[in-house]
Amino acid sequence: MILAIDTATDWLGLALHDGATVLAEFGWRSRRTQTVELAPAVAQLWSRTGVAPSDLSAVAVAIGPGSYTGLRVGLALAKGIALAQKLPLVGVPTLDIVAAAVCRLETDLVVVAEAGRTRLWAGQYQWAVKRGWEGIGEPMLTTWDELATRLQLPVAFAGEIDAAAAKLLRRANRAAIIAPPAESVRRAAMLAEIGWQRWKRKQTDDANTLAPLYLREPG
């Protein structure tokens, strides 16, 4: 059994996955109240499923990019559970969670997440046979205007894209493909599935040293 915790942005997610079945999944918009919402939500997860921390085999957590407070809250809880139960910890980059749920396309994929103050995090992916979407380079901190100007080739977008951003992208790039909202949601069940596969391959992290991925302004 693996517990997945994602508090990287205003969208929060929790899930329990036993390798064959998703036992439970919560997802909601927190409006930056992760600090007070996360622990009660985890308690509700235990209560609804009858699963306890002692039943876990590993913990998966989104490690960024994301907000400073959000990442700190989620990583602290994930580390606390992992250390208390002597469990492996698996850190998964935030944008990889969205990319993993997108079907194969003929174009590259750009995954975005809101960073506040009109900024966003963006990562570009290419499809690899047998491995799925793989990141190209490092994620960047940018704006919608900069991203639309930078990407003029046919490309698909997924992630935290509101109506205004979708309109801007389509106006700047007529060949752009915008994933529908349901496909763009960053699902904790997908984080759990990625974590489970990495745990099975022994691709785990040290709970004492795992650090969040923060992106800084360029320059």
Secondary structure as UniProt FT lines:
FT   STRAND          2..6
FT   STRAND          11..17
FT   STRAND          22..29
FT   HELIX           34..49
FT   HELIX           53..55
FT   STRAND          58..62
FT   HELIX           68..85
FT   STRAND          89..92
FT   HELIX           94..100
FT   STRAND          108..116
FT   TURN            117..118
FT   STRAND          119..128
FT   TURN            129..131
FT   STRAND          132..143
FT   HELIX           144..150
FT   STRAND          155..159
FT   HELIX           163..172
FT   TURN            174..175
FT   STRAND          177..178
FT   HELIX           181..184
FT   HELIX           188..200
FT   TURN            201..202
FT   TURN            207..209
//
